[in-house]
Amino acid sequence: MILYNITMDDLELKLIAAKQREIVARYKLGLAIFQLADACAERKRIRGKAMKEANYIVNSTNQFRIILSDVGPWDKYTTVTNAAEWVIEDLNRHYNIAGRRVFYYDSEGDYSEILIKNGKFAGFKHAEEEEEED
């Protein structure tokens, strides 16, 4: 029979080492949870950004008007109608829209005008396709 001579100091050291391993494991778990939370927050931020933006194409443009089509997909992007303020800001970034009228085919295929005042979204107006020639 083998007897082990364990002093109180050895036992305390083993308990301390076990506690340190537990702390390290909890720390690693905590990091993993924080990383997961960060990833979820980033996904929500990206999705939230996309849901504030519309996905549209510019069908045609000239010195008097710009014609857009809302192309969705609407489970990932909001409609041009619901993001009209953003659409006008986006058009301002890419085109000189001063003095131009903006027409668009909405998600239902209806033809409308986005009204602009001082370079900002000012409302909507039902439009006839012939109006774009004005």
N, CA, C and O atoms as CSV, one atom per row, in Angstrom:
chain,resi,resn,atom,element,x,y,z
A,1,MET,N,N,0.834,-1.167,0.000
A,1,MET,CA,C,0.000,0.000,0.000
A,1,MET,C,C,0.884,1.237,0.000
A,1,MET,O,O,1.848,1.350,0.757
A,2,ILE,N,N,0.508,2.171,-0.893
A,2,ILE,CA,C,1.282,3.399,-1.014
A,2,ILE,C,C,0.511,4.507,-0.325
A,2,ILE,O,O,-0.676,4.720,-0.570
A,3,LEU,N,N,1.200,5.180,0.512
A,3,LEU,CA,C,0.584,6.315,1.196
A,3,LEU,C,C,1.170,7.593,0.616
A,3,LEU,O,O,2.377,7.732,0.423
A,4,TYR,N,N,0.286,8.488,0.357
A,4,TYR,CA,C,0.728,9.774,-0.164
A,4,TYR,C,C,0.813,10.767,0.982
A,4,TYR,O,O,-0.083,10.865,1.821
A,5,ASN,N,N,1.875,11.471,0.992
A,5,ASN,CA,C,2.074,12.449,2.049
A,5,ASN,C,C,1.718,13.817,1.456
A,5,ASN,O,O,2.552,14.471,0.831
A,6,ILE,N,N,0.498,14.224,1.657
A,6,ILE,CA,C,0.024,15.509,1.126
A,6,ILE,C,C,-0.092,16.465,2.283
A,6,ILE,O,O,-0.809,16.219,3.252
A,7,THR,N,N,0.617,17.543,2.166
A,7,THR,CA,C,0.523,18.559,3.206
A,7,THR,C,C,-0.604,19.518,2.867
A,7,THR,O,O,-1.132,19.505,1.755
A,8,MET,N,N,-0.953,20.320,3.800
A,8,MET,CA,C,-2.000,21.304,3.581
A,8,MET,C,C,-1.583,22.289,2.501
A,8,MET,O,O,-2.426,22.763,1.739
A,9,ASP,N,N,-0.322,22.598,2.425
A,9,ASP,CA,C,0.162,23.513,1.396
A,9,ASP,C,C,-0.053,22.939,0.000
A,9,ASP,O,O,-0.453,23.664,-0.912
A,10,ASP,N,N,0.207,21.643,-0.176
A,10,ASP,CA,C,0.000,21.005,-1.474
A,10,ASP,C,C,-1.490,21.041,-1.856
A,10,ASP,O,O,-1.845,21.332,-2.999
A,11,LEU,N,N,-2.335,20.745,-0.891
A,11,LEU,CA,C,-3.766,20.767,-1.144
A,11,LEU,C,C,-4.230,22.169,-1.517
A,11,LEU,O,O,-5.010,22.343,-2.454
A,12,GLU,N,N,-3.760,23.144,-0.797
A,12,GLU,CA,C,-4.118,24.533,-1.110
A,12,GLU,C,C,-3.645,24.910,-2.512
A,12,GLU,O,O,-4.373,25.570,-3.253
A,13,LEU,N,N,-2.432,24.495,-2.882
A,13,LEU,CA,C,-1.913,24.792,-4.223
A,13,LEU,C,C,-2.770,24.140,-5.303
A,13,LEU,O,O,-3.037,24.743,-6.342
A,14,LYS,N,N,-3.200,22.907,-5.050
A,14,LYS,CA,C,-4.054,22.209,-6.018
A,14,LYS,C,C,-5.408,22.905,-6.137
A,14,LYS,O,O,-5.940,23.035,-7.240
A,15,LEU,N,N,-5.965,23.347,-5.023
A,15,LEU,CA,C,-7.238,24.070,-5.060
A,15,LEU,C,C,-7.093,25.403,-5.790
A,15,LEU,O,O,-7.969,25.798,-6.560
A,16,ILE,N,N,-5.994,26.080,-5.543
A,16,ILE,CA,C,-5.739,27.357,-6.233
A,16,ILE,C,C,-5.598,27.124,-7.735
A,16,ILE,O,O,-6.153,27.871,-8.540
A,17,ALA,N,N,-4.855,26.087,-8.105
A,17,ALA,CA,C,-4.678,25.771,-9.531
A,17,ALA,C,C,-6.023,25.428,-10.174
A,17,ALA,O,O,-6.301,25.848,-11.297
A,18,ALA,N,N,-6.856,24.667,-9.464
A,18,ALA,CA,C,-8.182,24.319,-9.982
A,18,ALA,C,C,-9.043,25.567,-10.142
A,18,ALA,O,O,-9.757,25.718,-11.133
A,19,LYS,N,N,-8.970,26.452,-9.165
A,19,LYS,CA,C,-9.732,27.701,-9.227
A,19,LYS,C,C,-9.244,28.553,-10.400
A,19,LYS,O,O,-10.051,29.160,-11.104
A,20,GLN,N,N,-7.929,28.597,-10.610
A,20,GLN,CA,C,-7.387,29.363,-11.733
A,20,GLN,C,C,-7.859,28.787,-13.069
A,20,GLN,O,O,-8.203,29.534,-13.985
A,21,ARG,N,N,-7.873,27.452,-13.175
A,21,ARG,CA,C,-8.369,26.822,-14.408
A,21,ARG,C,C,-9.846,27.172,-14.636
A,21,ARG,O,O,-10.275,27.426,-15.761
A,22,GLU,N,N,-10.599,27.178,-13.553
A,22,GLU,CA,C,-12.021,27.547,-13.646
A,22,GLU,C,C,-12.182,28.997,-14.099
A,22,GLU,O,O,-13.021,29.307,-14.944
A,23,ILE,N,N,-11.366,29.877,-13.525
A,23,ILE,CA,C,-11.426,31.295,-13.901
A,23,ILE,C,C,-11.066,31.470,-15.371
A,23,ILE,O,O,-11.728,32.213,-16.095
A,24,VAL,N,N,-10.008,30.778,-15.811
A,24,VAL,CA,C,-9.599,30.856,-17.220
A,24,VAL,C,C,-10.712,30.330,-18.124
A,24,VAL,O,O,-11.007,30.933,-19.155
A,25,ALA,N,N,-11.324,29.223,-17.749
A,25,ALA,CA,C,-12.417,28.657,-18.545
A,25,ALA,C,C,-13.594,29.629,-18.612
A,25,ALA,O,O,-14.179,29.828,-19.677
A,26,ARG,N,N,-13.935,30.227,-17.486
A,26,ARG,CA,C,-15.026,31.209,-17.483
A,26,ARG,C,C,-14.663,32.437,-18.309
A,26,ARG,O,O,-15.508,32.999,-19.007
A,27,TYR,N,N,-13.391,32.850,-18.223
A,27,TYR,CA,C,-12.925,33.989,-19.012
A,27,TYR,C,C,-13.066,33.685,-20.511
A,27,TYR,O,O,-13.553,34.514,-21.281
A,28,LYS,N,N,-12.634,32.491,-20.905
A,28,LYS,CA,C,-12.743,32.096,-22.322
A,28,LYS,C,C,-14.203,32.030,-22.743
A,28,LYS,O,O,-14.556,32.469,-23.837
A,29,LEU,N,N,-15.048,31.484,-21.883
A,29,LEU,CA,C,-16.482,31.431,-22.178
A,29,LEU,C,C,-17.045,32.844,-22.293
A,29,LEU,O,O,-17.835,33.143,-23.189
A,30,GLY,N,N,-16.624,33.702,-21.372
A,30,GLY,CA,C,-17.076,35.101,-21.423
A,30,GLY,C,C,-16.650,35.779,-22.707
A,30,GLY,O,O,-17.427,36.520,-23.308
A,31,LEU,N,N,-15.411,35.531,-23.135
A,31,LEU,CA,C,-14.942,36.108,-24.402
A,31,LEU,C,C,-15.779,35.597,-25.568
A,31,LEU,O,O,-16.161,36.359,-26.456
A,32,ALA,N,N,-16.057,34.299,-25.551
A,32,ALA,CA,C,-16.864,33.722,-26.628
A,32,ALA,C,C,-18.258,34.352,-26.642
A,32,ALA,O,O,-18.804,34.639,-27.708
A,33,ILE,N,N,-18.828,34.563,-25.461
A,33,ILE,CA,C,-20.152,35.183,-25.384
A,33,ILE,C,C,-20.096,36.623,-25.888
A,33,ILE,O,O,-20.983,37.061,-26.621
A,34,PHE,N,N,-19.045,37.366,-25.492
A,34,PHE,CA,C,-18.899,38.742,-25.971
A,34,PHE,C,C,-18.686,38.776,-27.486
A,34,PHE,O,O,-19.239,39.638,-28.169
A,35,GLN,N,N,-17.894,37.849,-28.009
A,35,GLN,CA,C,-17.670,37.799,-29.452
A,35,GLN,C,C,-18.973,37.498,-30.180
A,35,GLN,O,O,-19.265,38.099,-31.214
A,36,LEU,N,N,-19.757,36.567,-29.640
A,36,LEU,CA,C,-21.046,36.255,-30.231
A,36,LEU,C,C,-21.977,37.461,-30.165
A,36,LEU,O,O,-22.673,37.769,-31.133
A,37,ALA,N,N,-21.986,38.135,-29.030
A,37,ALA,CA,C,-22.830,39.331,-28.880
A,37,ALA,C,C,-22.393,40.415,-29.865
A,37,ALA,O,O,-23.235,41.083,-30.466
A,38,ASP,N,N,-21.075,40.596,-30.035
A,38,ASP,CA,C,-20.570,41.581,-30.994
A,38,ASP,C,C,-20.983,41.223,-32.416
A,38,ASP,O,O,-21.381,42.090,-33.194
A,39,ALA,N,N,-20.885,39.944,-32.747
A,39,ALA,CA,C,-21.273,39.498,-34.087
A,39,ALA,C,C,-22.764,39.739,-34.324
A,39,ALA,O,O,-23.164,40.178,-35.403
A,40,CYS,N,N,-23.583,39.449,-33.310
A,40,CYS,CA,C,-25.028,39.685,-33.430
A,40,CYS,C,C,-25.321,41.175,-33.575
A,40,CYS,O,O,-26.163,41.572,-34.381
A,41,ALA,N,N,-24.627,41.993,-32.795
A,41,ALA,CA,C,-24.834,43.440,-32.877
A,41,ALA,C,C,-24.433,43.961,-34.255
A,41,ALA,O,O,-25.120,44.812,-34.820
A,42,GLU,N,N,-23.333,43.458,-34.793
A,42,GLU,CA,C,-22.891,43.878,-36.129
A,42,GLU,C,C,-23.910,43.450,-37.183
A,42,GLU,O,O,-24.219,44.212,-38.098
A,43,ARG,N,N,-24.428,42.235,-37.053
A,43,ARG,CA,C,-25.439,41.755,-38.003
A,43,ARG,C,C,-26.687,42.640,-37.946
A,43,ARG,O,O,-27.248,43.003,-38.979
A,44,LYS,N,N,-27.111,42.981,-36.729
A,44,LYS,CA,C,-28.276,43.856,-36.582
A,44,LYS,C,C,-27.992,45.234,-37.163
A,44,LYS,O,O,-28.856,45.834,-37.804
A,45,ARG,N,N,-26.771,45.740,-36.937
A,45,ARG,CA,C,-26.406,47.054,-37.470
A,45,ARG,C,C,-26.448,47.036,-38.994
A,45,ARG,O,O,-26.991,47.948,-39.617
A,46,ILE,N,N,-25.872,45.990,-39.590
A,46,ILE,CA,C,-25.853,45.888,-41.049
A,46,ILE,C,C,-27.274,45.721,-41.571
A,46,ILE,O,O,-27.669,46.386,-42.529
A,47,ARG,N,N,-28.042,44.834,-40.945
A,47,ARG,CA,C,-29.422,44.622,-41.391
A,47,ARG,C,C,-30.250,45.888,-41.180
A,47,ARG,O,O,-31.062,46.252,-42.031
A,48,GLY,N,N,-30.042,46.558,-40.045
A,48,GLY,CA,C,-30.762,47.801,-39.783
A,48,GLY,C,C,-30.438,48.857,-40.818
A,48,GLY,O,O,-31.319,49.594,-41.260
A,49,LYS,N,N,-29.189,48.931,-41.199
A,49,LYS,CA,C,-28.788,49.889,-42.228
A,49,LYS,C,C,-29.471,49.547,-43.543
A,49,LYS,O,O,-30.019,50.424,-44.211
A,50,ALA,N,N,-29.438,48.274,-43.915
A,50,ALA,CA,C,-30.073,47.867,-45.163
A,50,ALA,C,C,-31.563,48.134,-45.132
A,50,ALA,O,O,-32.150,48.501,-46.151
A,51,MET,N,N,-32.190,47.953,-43.962
A,51,MET,CA,C,-33.630,48.156,-43.883
A,51,MET,C,C,-34.004,49.634,-43.933
A,51,MET,O,O,-35.179,49.963,-44.094
A,52,LYS,N,N,-33.032,50.526,-43.797
A,52,LYS,CA,C,-33.305,51.951,-43.945
A,52,LYS,C,C,-33.038,52.411,-45.371
A,52,LYS,O,O,-33.384,53.532,-45.745
A,53,GLU,N,N,-32.429,51.553,-46.154
A,53,GLU,CA,C,-32.071,51.893,-47.519
A,53,GLU,C,C,-32.973,51.141,-48.485
A,53,GLU,O,O,-33.419,50.027,-48.212
A,54,ALA,N,N,-33.225,51.770,-49.604
A,54,ALA,CA,C,-33.987,51.126,-50.661
A,54,ALA,C,C,-33.003,50.611,-51.704
A,54,ALA,O,O,-31.905,51.144,-51.861
A,55,ASN,N,N,-33.409,49.584,-52.400
A,55,ASN,CA,C,-32.616,49.059,-53.510
A,55,ASN,C,C,-33.356,49.442,-54.786
A,55,ASN,O,O,-34.429,48.913,-55.075
A,56,TYR,N,N,-32.777,50.361,-55.542
A,56,TYR,CA,C,-33.442,50.856,-56.739
A,56,TYR,C,C,-32.443,50.951,-57.876
A,56,TYR,O,O,-31.230,50.933,-57.665
A,57,ILE,N,N,-32.973,51.053,-59.082
A,57,ILE,CA,C,-32.122,51.284,-60.246
A,57,ILE,C,C,-32.577,52.578,-60.913
A,57,ILE,O,O,-33.745,52.956,-60.831
A,58,VAL,N,N,-31.648,53.241,-61.566
A,58,VAL,CA,C,-31.981,54.442,-62.334
A,58,VAL,C,C,-32.273,53.979,-63.757
A,58,VAL,O,O,-31.381,53.503,-64.459
A,59,ASN,N,N,-33.523,54.122,-64.175
A,59,ASN,CA,C,-33.922,53.703,-65.520
A,59,ASN,C,C,-33.414,54.670,-66.577
A,59,ASN,O,O,-32.882,54.265,-67.611
A,60,SER,N,N,-33.588,55.950,-66.298
A,60,SER,CA,C,-33.130,56.962,-67.252
A,60,SER,C,C,-32.963,58.292,-66.535
A,60,SER,O,O,-33.523,58.526,-65.464
A,61,THR,N,N,-32.187,59.138,-67.154
A,61,THR,CA,C,-31.960,60.457,-66.579
A,61,THR,C,C,-31.634,61.426,-67.700
A,61,THR,O,O,-31.017,61.063,-68.701
A,62,ASN,N,N,-32.058,62.654,-67.514
A,62,ASN,CA,C,-31.659,63.736,-68.408
A,62,ASN,C,C,-31.591,65.005,-67.560
A,62,ASN,O,O,-31.651,64.929,-66.332
A,63,GLN,N,N,-31.469,66.145,-68.188
A,63,GLN,CA,C,-31.309,67.377,-67.412
A,63,GLN,C,C,-32.567,67.799,-66.678
A,63,GLN,O,O,-32.517,68.677,-65.817
A,64,PHE,N,N,-33.713,67.175,-67.011
A,64,PHE,CA,C,-34.987,67.574,-66.398
A,64,PHE,C,C,-35.530,66.586,-65.374
A,64,PHE,O,O,-36.270,66.972,-64.468
A,65,ARG,N,N,-35.166,65.312,-65.514
A,65,ARG,CA,C,-35.779,64.314,-64.647
A,65,ARG,C,C,-34.893,63.084,-64.490
A,65,ARG,O,O,-33.985,62.834,-65.283
A,66,ILE,N,N,-35.197,62.317,-63.424
A,66,ILE,CA,C,-34.582,61.017,-63.165
A,66,ILE,C,C,-35.735,60.040,-62.944
A,66,ILE,O,O,-36.683,60.342,-62.218
A,67,ILE,N,N,-35.648,58.872,-63.573
A,67,ILE,CA,C,-36.690,57.854,-63.394
A,67,ILE,C,C,-36.055,56.630,-62.749
A,67,ILE,O,O,-35.050,56.103,-63.226
A,68,LEU,N,N,-36.669,56.192,-61.646
A,68,LEU,CA,C,-36.172,55.060,-60.869
A,68,LEU,C,C,-37.165,53.909,-60.894
A,68,LEU,O,O,-38.345,54.088,-61.196
A,69,SER,N,N,-36.661,52.725,-60.570
A,69,SER,CA,C,-37.519,51.566,-60.301
A,69,SER,C,C,-37.097,50.945,-58.985
A,69,SER,O,O,-35.910,50.724,-58.742
A,70,ASP,N,N,-38.066,50.667,-58.144
A,70,ASP,CA,C,-37.835,49.991,-56.872
A,70,ASP,C,C,-37.698,48.497,-57.176
A,70,ASP,O,O,-38.620,47.890,-57.720
A,71,VAL,N,N,-36.544,47.900,-56.826
A,71,VAL,CA,C,-36.319,46.501,-57.198
A,71,VAL,C,C,-36.220,45.537,-56.022
A,71,VAL,O,O,-36.137,44.326,-56.231
A,72,GLY,N,N,-36.228,46.047,-54.787
A,72,GLY,CA,C,-36.198,45.150,-53.631
A,72,GLY,C,C,-34.903,44.342,-53.576
A,72,GLY,O,O,-33.878,44.852,-54.027
A,73,PRO,N,N,-34.883,43.147,-53.067
A,73,PRO,CA,C,-35.997,42.403,-52.466
A,73,PRO,C,C,-36.419,43.039,-51.138
A,73,PRO,O,O,-35.584,43.487,-50.352
A,74,TRP,N,N,-37.712,43.065,-50.914
A,74,TRP,CA,C,-38.249,43.841,-49.798
A,74,TRP,C,C,-38.146,43.134,-48.457
A,74,TRP,O,O,-38.509,43.711,-47.432
A,75,ASP,N,N,-37.664,41.909,-48.440
A,75,ASP,CA,C,-37.362,41.285,-47.142
A,75,ASP,C,C,-35.984,41.715,-46.654
A,75,ASP,O,O,-35.636,41.480,-45.497
A,76,LYS,N,N,-35.192,42.347,-47.532
A,76,LYS,CA,C,-33.861,42.824,-47.155
A,76,LYS,C,C,-33.762,44.347,-47.202
A,76,LYS,O,O,-32.976,44.940,-46.462
A,77,TYR,N,N,-34.535,44.971,-48.050
A,77,TYR,CA,C,-34.501,46.427,-48.204
A,77,TYR,C,C,-35.900,46.978,-48.039
A,77,TYR,O,O,-36.892,46.295,-48.293
A,78,THR,N,N,-35.959,48.218,-47.611
A,78,THR,CA,C,-37.253,48.877,-47.534
A,78,THR,C,C,-37.610,49.389,-48.936
A,78,THR,O,O,-36.766,49.392,-49.832
A,79,THR,N,N,-38.820,49.808,-49.114
A,79,THR,CA,C,-39.253,50.304,-50.416
A,79,THR,C,C,-38.771,51.735,-50.634
A,79,THR,O,O,-38.437,52.440,-49.682
A,80,VAL,N,N,-38.740,52.149,-51.885
A,80,VAL,CA,C,-38.396,53.536,-52.202
A,80,VAL,C,C,-39.375,54.472,-51.495
A,80,VAL,O,O,-38.977,55.513,-50.972
A,81,THR,N,N,-40.631,54.107,-51.481
A,81,THR,CA,C,-41.648,54.930,-50.822
A,81,THR,C,C,-41.308,55.145,-49.352
A,81,THR,O,O,-41.375,56.269,-48.855
A,82,ASN,N,N,-40.942,54.066,-48.653
A,82,ASN,CA,C,-40.645,54.170,-47.218
A,82,ASN,C,C,-39.265,54.745,-46.923
A,82,ASN,O,O,-38.981,55.139,-45.792
A,83,ALA,N,N,-38.416,54.793,-47.931
A,83,ALA,CA,C,-37.065,55.331,-47.733
A,83,ALA,C,C,-36.826,56.538,-48.630
A,83,ALA,O,O,-35.691,56.800,-49.029
A,84,ALA,N,N,-37.881,57.270,-48.948
A,84,ALA,CA,C,-37.771,58.379,-49.897
A,84,ALA,C,C,-36.742,59.419,-49.476
A,84,ALA,O,O,-35.999,59.929,-50.315
A,85,GLU,N,N,-36.691,59.734,-48.201
A,85,GLU,CA,C,-35.708,60.715,-47.722
A,85,GLU,C,C,-34.290,60.224,-48.016
A,85,GLU,O,O,-33.450,60.974,-48.511
A,86,TRP,N,N,-34.038,58.942,-47.699
A,86,TRP,CA,C,-32.731,58.348,-47.977
A,86,TRP,C,C,-32.452,58.322,-49.480
A,86,TRP,O,O,-31.332,58.606,-49.903
A,87,VAL,N,N,-33.461,57.984,-50.292
A,87,VAL,CA,C,-33.284,57.918,-51.750
A,87,VAL,C,C,-32.845,59.277,-52.293
A,87,VAL,O,O,-31.925,59.349,-53.108
A,88,ILE,N,N,-33.492,60.347,-51.851
A,88,ILE,CA,C,-33.118,61.685,-52.317
A,88,ILE,C,C,-31.694,62.020,-51.876
A,88,ILE,O,O,-30.930,62.591,-52.653
A,89,GLU,N,N,-31.328,61.674,-50.645
A,89,GLU,CA,C,-29.952,61.897,-50.185
A,89,GLU,C,C,-28.965,61.102,-51.036
A,89,GLU,O,O,-27.904,61.605,-51.404
A,90,ASP,N,N,-29.323,59.863,-51.344
A,90,ASP,CA,C,-28.460,59.011,-52.162
A,90,ASP,C,C,-28.327,59.575,-53.576
A,90,ASP,O,O,-27.229,59.610,-54.130
A,91,LEU,N,N,-29.434,60.011,-54.155
A,91,LEU,CA,C,-29.377,60.621,-55.493
A,91,LEU,C,C,-28.517,61.890,-55.468
A,91,LEU,O,O,-27.755,62.147,-56.400
A,92,ASN,N,N,-28.642,62.666,-54.416
A,92,ASN,CA,C,-27.814,63.878,-54.289
A,92,ASN,C,C,-26.328,63.546,-54.249
A,92,ASN,O,O,-25.503,64.319,-54.737
A,93,ARG,N,N,-25.983,62.390,-53.665
A,93,ARG,CA,C,-24.577,61.981,-53.613
A,93,ARG,C,C,-24.049,61.588,-54.989
A,93,ARG,O,O,-22.863,61.760,-55.269
A,94,HIS,N,N,-24.914,61.065,-55.845
A,94,HIS,CA,C,-24.461,60.505,-57.122
A,94,HIS,C,C,-24.834,61.337,-58.350
A,94,HIS,O,O,-24.215,61.195,-59.405
A,95,TYR,N,N,-25.817,62.185,-58.222
A,95,TYR,CA,C,-26.295,62.991,-59.348
A,95,TYR,C,C,-26.500,64.422,-58.872
A,95,TYR,O,O,-26.691,64.676,-57.683
A,96,ASN,N,N,-26.459,65.330,-59.801
A,96,ASN,CA,C,-26.863,66.698,-59.492
A,96,ASN,C,C,-28.367,66.758,-59.736
A,96,ASN,O,O,-28.807,66.855,-60.882
A,97,ILE,N,N,-29.151,66.702,-58.674
A,97,ILE,CA,C,-30.603,66.648,-58.868
A,97,ILE,C,C,-31.257,68.023,-58.791
A,97,ILE,O,O,-32.475,68.141,-58.928
A,98,ALA,N,N,-30.463,69.053,-58.576
A,98,ALA,CA,C,-31.030,70.405,-58.505
A,98,ALA,C,C,-31.787,70.718,-59.797
A,98,ALA,O,O,-31.239,70.615,-60.894
A,99,GLY,N,N,-33.034,71.097,-59.645
A,99,GLY,CA,C,-33.863,71.453,-60.790
A,99,GLY,C,C,-34.452,70.268,-61.535
A,99,GLY,O,O,-35.189,70.459,-62.502
A,100,ARG,N,N,-34.151,69.069,-61.116
A,100,ARG,CA,C,-34.710,67.871,-61.768
A,100,ARG,C,C,-35.898,67.345,-60.983
A,100,ARG,O,O,-36.001,67.543,-59.773
A,101,ARG,N,N,-36.782,66.678,-61.684
A,101,ARG,CA,C,-37.885,65.976,-61.041
A,101,ARG,C,C,-37.497,64.502,-60.938
A,101,ARG,O,O,-36.805,63.973,-61.808
A,102,VAL,N,N,-37.944,63.846,-59.876
A,102,VAL,CA,C,-37.640,62.428,-59.680
A,102,VAL,C,C,-38.942,61.645,-59.734
A,102,VAL,O,O,-39.847,61.856,-58.926
A,103,PHE,N,N,-39.019,60.741,-60.696
A,103,PHE,CA,C,-40.165,59.846,-60.854
A,103,PHE,C,C,-39.706,58.441,-60.515
A,103,PHE,O,O,-38.525,58.115,-60.635
A,104,TYR,N,N,-40.655,57.607,-60.088
A,104,TYR,CA,C,-40.264,56.222,-59.804
A,104,TYR,C,C,-41.444,55.277,-59.937
A,104,TYR,O,O,-42.604,55.643,-59.748
A,105,TYR,N,N,-41.089,54.032,-60.273
A,105,TYR,CA,C,-42.040,52.928,-60.252
A,105,TYR,C,C,-41.880,52.277,-58.886
A,105,TYR,O,O,-40.814,51.756,-58.560
A,106,ASP,N,N,-42.953,52.308,-58.083
A,106,ASP,CA,C,-42.830,51.786,-56.725
A,106,ASP,C,C,-42.893,50.259,-56.705
A,106,ASP,O,O,-42.937,49.620,-57.756
A,107,SER,N,N,-42.896,49.692,-55.526
A,107,SER,CA,C,-42.882,48.237,-55.374
A,107,SER,C,C,-44.124,47.567,-55.933
A,107,SER,O,O,-44.117,46.364,-56.194
A,108,GLU,N,N,-45.183,48.328,-56.116
A,108,GLU,CA,C,-46.417,47.803,-56.695
A,108,GLU,C,C,-46.498,48.076,-58.198
A,108,GLU,O,O,-47.449,47.659,-58.861
A,109,GLY,N,N,-45.497,48.776,-58.728
A,109,GLY,CA,C,-45.490,49.107,-60.148
A,109,GLY,C,C,-46.189,50.415,-60.472
A,109,GLY,O,O,-46.291,50.788,-61.640
A,110,ASP,N,N,-46.680,51.129,-59.437
A,110,ASP,CA,C,-47.342,52.410,-59.662
A,110,ASP,C,C,-46.292,53.483,-59.951
A,110,ASP,O,O,-45.175,53.440,-59.434
A,111,TYR,N,N,-46.671,54.426,-60.772
A,111,TYR,CA,C,-45.769,55.486,-61.197
A,111,TYR,C,C,-46.069,56.745,-60.396
A,111,TYR,O,O,-47.200,57.232,-60.406
A,112,SER,N,N,-45.073,57.273,-59.709
A,112,SER,CA,C,-45.259,58.443,-58.856
A,112,SER,C,C,-44.064,59.370,-58.969
A,112,SER,O,O,-43.032,59.025,-59.543
A,113,GLU,N,N,-44.232,60.552,-58.408
A,113,GLU,CA,C,-43.149,61.511,-58.352
A,113,GLU,C,C,-42.760,61.726,-56.897
A,113,GLU,O,O,-43.618,61.839,-56.021
A,114,ILE,N,N,-41.469,61.780,-56.655
A,114,ILE,CA,C,-40.969,62.167,-55.331
A,114,ILE,C,C,-40.719,63.668,-55.412
A,114,ILE,O,O,-39.886,64.130,-56.190
A,115,LEU,N,N,-41.446,64.413,-54.604
A,115,LEU,CA,C,-41.296,65.867,-54.620
A,115,LEU,C,C,-40.065,66.279,-53.823
A,115,LEU,O,O,-39.760,65.709,-52.776
A,116,ILE,N,N,-39.374,67.273,-54.339
A,116,ILE,CA,C,-38.132,67.738,-53.720
A,116,ILE,C,C,-38.229,69.240,-53.515
A,116,ILE,O,O,-38.664,69.975,-54.401
A,117,LYS,N,N,-37.819,69.683,-52.336
A,117,LYS,CA,C,-37.767,71.108,-52.055
A,117,LYS,C,C,-36.437,71.394,-51.364
A,117,LYS,O,O,-36.118,70.782,-50.345
A,118,ASN,N,N,-35.676,72.310,-51.911
A,118,ASN,CA,C,-34.356,72.663,-51.377
A,118,ASN,C,C,-33.456,71.433,-51.233
A,118,ASN,O,O,-32.706,71.313,-50.264
A,119,GLY,N,N,-33.536,70.526,-52.202
A,119,GLY,CA,C,-32.686,69.335,-52.205
A,119,GLY,C,C,-33.095,68.249,-51.240
A,119,GLY,O,O,-32.372,67.266,-51.075
A,120,LYS,N,N,-34.253,68.407,-50.591
A,120,LYS,CA,C,-34.724,67.435,-49.593
A,120,LYS,C,C,-36.065,66.856,-50.016
A,120,LYS,O,O,-36.820,67.477,-50.765
A,121,PHE,N,N,-36.345,65.664,-49.528
A,121,PHE,CA,C,-37.633,65.027,-49.763
A,121,PHE,C,C,-38.750,65.913,-49.235
A,121,PHE,O,O,-38.681,66.410,-48.111
A,122,ALA,N,N,-39.795,66.110,-50.063
A,122,ALA,CA,C,-40.902,66.984,-49.655
A,122,ALA,C,C,-42.272,66.334,-49.809
A,122,ALA,O,O,-43.284,66.972,-49.521
A,123,GLY,N,N,-42.329,65.085,-50.254
A,123,GLY,CA,C,-43.610,64.416,-50.391
A,123,GLY,C,C,-43.701,63.617,-51.676
A,123,GLY,O,O,-42.709,63.389,-52.369
A,124,PHE,N,N,-44.931,63.195,-51.972
A,124,PHE,CA,C,-45.190,62.390,-53.157
A,124,PHE,C,C,-46.313,63.010,-53.965
A,124,PHE,O,O,-47.127,63.777,-53.450
A,125,LYS,N,N,-46.339,62.665,-55.230
A,125,LYS,CA,C,-47.418,63.101,-56.101
A,125,LYS,C,C,-47.650,61.989,-57.116
A,125,LYS,O,O,-46.709,61.475,-57.721
A,126,HIS,N,N,-48.927,61.624,-57.292
A,126,HIS,CA,C,-49.241,60.644,-58.322
A,126,HIS,C,C,-48.851,61.242,-59.669
A,126,HIS,O,O,-49.094,62.422,-59.920
A,127,ALA,N,N,-48.263,60.451,-60.513
A,127,ALA,CA,C,-47.818,60.974,-61.802
A,127,ALA,C,C,-48.325,60.085,-62.932
A,127,ALA,O,O,-48.540,58.885,-62.759
A,128,GLU,N,N,-48.504,60.689,-64.058
A,128,GLU,CA,C,-48.804,59.976,-65.298
A,128,GLU,C,C,-47.506,59.871,-66.070
A,128,GLU,O,O,-46.688,60.789,-66.019
A,129,GLU,N,N,-47.296,58.783,-66.778
A,129,GLU,CA,C,-46.047,58.597,-67.472
A,129,GLU,C,C,-45.775,59.688,-68.500
A,129,GLU,O,O,-44.614,59.958,-68.810
A,130,GLU,N,N,-46.812,60.319,-69.032
A,130,GLU,CA,C,-46.612,61.403,-69.987
A,130,GLU,C,C,-45.972,62.620,-69.317
A,130,GLU,O,O,-45.302,63.414,-69.978
A,131,GLU,N,N,-46.182,62.766,-67.982
A,131,GLU,CA,C,-45.655,63.922,-67.256
A,131,GLU,C,C,-44.144,64.006,-67.305
A,131,GLU,O,O,-43.573,65.093,-67.226
A,132,GLU,N,N,-43.490,62.847,-67.437
A,132,GLU,CA,C,-42.044,62.850,-67.412
A,132,GLU,C,C,-41.441,63.645,-68.559
A,132,GLU,O,O,-40.282,64.053,-68.488
A,133,GLU,N,N,-42.207,63.867,-69.603
A,133,GLU,CA,C,-41.712,64.625,-70.747
A,133,GLU,C,C,-41.697,66.119,-70.486
A,133,GLU,O,O,-41.010,66.863,-71.185
A,134,ASP,N,N,-42.461,66.577,-69.466
A,134,ASP,CA,C,-42.539,68.010,-69.169
A,134,ASP,C,C,-41.219,68.569,-68.706
A,134,ASP,O,O,-41.120,69.762,-68.417
